[in-house]
Amino acid sequence: MNHSRRKFFQYAGAAAAGALILPNWACKSDGAGTAGAEVAADSTAAAAPTPVAGSIPQYGIQLWSVRDDMAKDAKGTLKALATAGYKQIESFEGDKGIYWGMKNTEFKAYMDELGMTLISAHCDTKKDFEKKAAEAAAIGVSYLITPWLGPQKKMDDWKKIAQDFNKNGEIAKKAGIRYAYHNHAYSFETLEGQVPHDYVLANTDAGLVDFEMDIYWVVTAGKDPAEYLTKYPNRFRLCHVKDRSKTLPAKEENASVDLGTGSIDFAKILKVAKDSGMQYFIVEQERWDNSTPIKSAEVDAAYMSKLVFA
């Protein structure tokens, strides 16, 4: 999620754009392309090669990636995503709500028809959270997630945020679901000698609060996703799989590209994620140079289906 989604939530602040150089650990080595490139079969071949099975059997997509298509035709867009191979959906609370103008039960019924599952949703957790948690639990949604808070002015603000996260976790647990926080780069920027994300991880109840790691934003902040995953096992239960351009400047926030064409070494990072308790791998893309959101979603699904952990 980038800054343009913030209009859906009543949070103050603006993301700071840092002129950062992506570290070597975040990048694929030169010449490392996506596995499983299709090769035309020789007319004399006795049999086609056996397809390579990917390491992630089920993967999802954040509907923010296809937000304009969803606004025009929610059911048609969801059907296209199912056809592309997605089995899991993460929604967000926009003008039409989490369930896109449908009742929660109607949305669930359509997901069942498509063979997909609504696993999570980004929403305004400061408004009617008890009601949203109950509606989500009623249809088997696993997570409601705070998607954006914005940079804070002082660490005392983050201390209050950690307390609020625990309260949200209690509400979610009572309803029978889980609560999580989705990061951007700002929570990894040092404030008063501390890294806010580290503080929140250390000062929230692991029994109540989980985290959704947006790998793109961790890399953009100049941090090592694998290091965080290893240091805090079983705290990051969901992740956004979003690639970053090899050519756009590091200070450019809106630099996502089709999976496999960017700089982030997902084969390595997602292996560490899985070993550290990651449960949900969710595609997200926010920029579509020379493409469309649906076409890129199809490319991303193909990448995820063939991705083999390093």
C-alpha positions in Angstrom: 0.0 0.0 0.0 1.4 3.4 -0.9 0.4 6.9 0.1 -2.6 7.1 -2.3 -4.5 4.5 -0.3 -4.4 6.7 2.8 -7.5 8.7 1.7 -9.5 5.7 2.8 -8.4 6.0 6.4 -8.6 9.0 8.8 -5.0 8.9 9.9 -2.8 11.9 10.0 0.7 12.3 8.7 2.7 12.0 5.5 5.2 9.4 4.6 8.8 10.6 4.6 10.7 9.8 1.5 14.3 8.9 2.3 17.1 8.8 -0.2 18.2 5.2 0.6 20.4 2.8 -1.3 19.1 -0.7 -1.3 21.5 -3.0 0.5 23.0 -6.1 -1.2 21.1 -8.6 1.0 17.8 -7.3 -0.5 18.9 -7.8 -4.1 19.1 -10.7 -6.4 22.5 -11.5 -8.0 23.0 -10.4 -11.5 21.5 -12.7 -14.1 19.1 -14.3 -11.6 15.8 -14.5 -13.5 12.5 -16.1 -12.6 12.4 -19.9 -12.5 10.4 -22.0 -14.9 10.6 -19.9 -18.1 8.5 -21.5 -20.8 10.4 -23.2 -23.6 8.9 -24.2 -26.9 8.7 -27.9 -27.2 10.8 -29.6 -30.0 8.6 -31.3 -32.5 10.6 -34.5 -32.0 10.4 -34.4 -28.2 8.9 -37.6 -26.8 7.3 -35.8 -23.8 6.9 -32.4 -22.3 9.1 -31.6 -19.3 7.6 -32.0 -15.8 6.5 -28.6 -14.5 8.5 -27.3 -11.5 6.3 -27.2 -8.3 6.5 -23.9 -6.4 7.3 -23.7 -2.7 4.1 -21.8 -1.9 1.1 -23.9 -2.8 -1.4 -21.2 -1.9 -0.9 -17.4 -2.2 -3.2 -14.4 -2.1 -3.5 -10.9 -3.5 -4.3 -7.6 -1.8 -7.3 -6.1 -3.7 -5.6 -2.7 -3.6 -3.6 -4.1 -6.5 -6.7 -4.1 -8.7 -8.7 -1.3 -6.9 -9.9 0.5 -10.0 -11.1 -2.8 -11.6 -12.8 -3.7 -8.3 -14.6 -0.4 -8.2 -16.0 -1.0 -11.7 -16.8 -4.7 -11.5 -16.0 -6.4 -8.2 -17.4 -9.9 -9.1 -15.8 -9.9 -12.5 -12.5 -8.8 -11.1 -12.6 -11.5 -8.4 -13.4 -14.1 -11.0 -10.4 -13.0 -13.1 -8.1 -13.3 -10.1 -9.4 -16.8 -9.4 -8.7 -17.7 -13.0 -5.2 -16.4 -12.6 -4.6 -18.9 -9.8 -5.1 -16.9 -6.6 -6.8 -18.9 -3.8 -6.7 -16.2 -1.1 -7.9 -12.6 -1.0 -7.0 -9.7 1.2 -9.6 -7.0 1.0 -9.4 -3.3 2.1 -12.0 -0.9 3.4 -12.8 1.6 0.6 -15.8 3.6 -0.3 -17.9 0.3 -0.7 -16.6 -1.2 2.5 -14.6 -4.4 3.1 -17.1 -6.5 1.2 -17.5 -4.3 -1.9 -21.2 -3.4 -1.6 -22.2 -6.9 -0.6 -23.1 -8.3 2.8 -20.4 -10.2 4.5 -22.2 -13.5 3.9 -22.8 -12.6 0.2 -19.1 -12.0 -0.3 -18.3 -15.3 1.4 -20.7 -17.1 -0.8 -19.1 -15.7 -3.9 -15.7 -16.5 -2.6 -16.8 -20.1 -2.1 -18.2 -20.2 -5.7 -14.8 -19.1 -7.0 -12.9 -21.5 -4.8 -11.2 -18.7 -3.0 -11.0 -17.6 0.7 -11.1 -14.1 2.2 -8.2 -14.4 4.7 -7.8 -10.8 5.8 -8.8 -7.2 5.3 -7.2 -3.8 5.9 -9.7 -1.5 7.7 -10.1 1.5 9.9 -9.6 -0.1 13.2 -10.5 3.2 15.0 -14.1 3.0 13.9 -16.7 0.3 14.8 -13.9 -2.3 15.2 -16.1 -4.6 17.4 -18.7 -4.7 14.6 -16.1 -5.3 11.9 -14.5 -8.0 13.9 -17.8 -9.8 14.5 -18.7 -9.6 10.8 -15.3 -10.9 9.8 -15.5 -13.8 12.3 -18.9 -14.8 11.0 -17.5 -15.7 7.6 -14.2 -17.2 8.6 -11.9 -14.2 8.0 -8.6 -14.8 9.9 -7.3 -11.2 10.3 -8.3 -7.6 10.5 -5.3 -5.3 10.0 -4.4 -1.7 10.6 -2.9 -0.6 7.3 -1.5 2.9 8.0 -0.8 5.2 10.9 1.7 7.6 9.5 5.0 8.9 10.9 4.8 9.9 14.6 6.4 13.0 16.2 7.7 11.3 19.3 8.2 7.9 20.9 5.4 8.6 23.4 3.1 8.4 20.4 4.3 4.9 19.6 3.9 3.9 23.2 0.2 4.8 23.0 0.0 3.0 19.7 1.4 -0.2 21.2 -1.3 0.0 23.9 -4.0 0.5 21.3 -2.7 -2.5 19.3 -3.1 -4.7 22.4 -6.7 -3.4 22.9 -7.4 -4.2 19.2 -6.0 -7.6 19.8 -8.3 -8.2 22.7 -11.3 -7.2 20.7 -10.3 -9.4 17.8 -9.6 -12.4 20.1 -13.0 -12.0 21.8 -14.6 -12.2 18.3 -12.5 -15.3 17.4 -10.1 -13.7 14.9 -6.6 -12.2 14.9 -5.4 -8.6 14.7 -2.2 -7.4 12.9 -0.4 -4.2 11.9 0.9 -3.6 8.3 4.1 -1.6 8.1 5.4 1.1 5.9 8.9 2.5 5.9 8.2 5.1 8.5 8.1 2.7 11.5 11.7 1.6 10.7 13.1 5.2 10.8 14.9 6.0 14.0 13.1 8.3 16.3 14.6 9.6 19.6 17.2 6.9 19.4 14.8 4.1 18.9 13.3 2.2 16.0 9.5 2.4 16.5 8.8 -1.0 14.9 11.2 -2.7 17.3 9.5 -1.0 20.2 6.0 -2.1 19.1 7.2 -5.6 18.6 8.7 -5.7 22.1 5.8 -4.0 23.8 2.7 -5.8 22.3 1.3 -9.1 23.5 2.3 -11.8 21.1 -0.9 -13.6 22.1 -2.9 -10.7 20.8 -1.0 -8.8 18.1 0.6 -10.2 15.0 2.3 -8.3 12.2 2.0 -8.2 8.4 5.4 -7.5 6.9 5.3 -5.5 3.8 8.7 -6.7 2.5 8.9 -3.8 -0.1 8.7 -1.2 2.6 11.2 -2.9 4.9 13.7 -2.9 2.0 12.9 0.7 1.1 13.7 1.6 4.7 17.1 0.0 4.3 16.4 -2.8 6.7 16.9 -6.6 6.3 13.5 -8.5 6.2 15.3 -11.8 6.9 16.9 -10.3 10.0 13.5 -9.2 11.4 11.9 -12.5 10.6 14.6 -14.4 12.3 14.8 -12.1 15.3 11.0 -12.1 15.9 9.8 -15.6 15.0 6.1 -16.2 14.8 5.3 -12.5 15.0 5.1 -11.9 11.3 2.2 -14.1 10.2 1.3 -12.4 6.9 3.5 -10.7 4.3 3.1 -8.5 1.2 5.1 -9.9 -1.7 5.9 -6.7 -3.7 8.9 -6.3 -5.9 10.9 -3.0 -6.2 12.3 -1.6 -9.5 16.0 -2.0 -10.3 16.1 1.3 -12.1 14.0 3.8 -10.2 15.8 5.9 -7.6 15.7 4.6 -4.0 13.9 7.8 -2.9 10.9 7.0 -5.2 8.2 5.4 -3.0 6.0 4.3 -5.8 8.5 1.9 -7.5 6.7 -1.5 -7.5 7.1 -3.7 -10.5 5.9 -7.2 -11.7 7.2 -9.9 -9.5 10.5 -11.4 -10.7 11.5 -8.3 -12.6 12.7 -6.2 -9.7 15.5 -6.3 -7.2 14.2 -8.2 -4.1 15.4 -11.8 -3.6 12.1 -13.4 -2.7 13.4 -17.0 -3.1 15.7 -16.3 -0.1 13.5 -14.0 2.0 10.3 -16.1 1.7 12.2 -19.2 2.7 13.3 -17.5 5.9 9.7 -16.2 6.4 8.2 -19.7 6.1 10.8 -21.1 8.5 9.9 -18.3 11.0 6.2 -18.9 11.1 4.8 -17.0 8.1 1.4 -18.3 7.2 0.1 -16.0 4.4 1.9 -14.8 1.3 0.0 -11.9 -0.3 0.9 -10.3 -3.6 0.6 -6.6 -3.9 1.5 -4.2 -6.8 0.9 -0.5 -7.0 2.5 0.5 -10.3 2.0 -1.0 -13.7 4.3 0.5 -16.3 3.4 -0.8 -19.8 0.8 -3.1 -18.3 -2.6 -3.1 -16.5 -3.4 -4.2 -13.0 -5.1 -7.4 -14.1 -2.3 -8.3 -16.5 0.3 -7.7 -13.8 -1.8 -9.7 -11.3 -1.6 -12.6 -13.8 2.2 -12.3 -14.2 2.5 -12.1 -10.4 0.4 -15.3 -9.9 2.6 -17.1 -12.5 5.7 -16.1 -10.6 4.3 -17.2 -7.3 3.2 -20.5 -8.6 6.8 -21.3 -9.8 8.8 -19.7 -7.0 11.2 -22.2 -5.4 12.8 -21.3 -2.1 16.6 -20.8 -2.2 
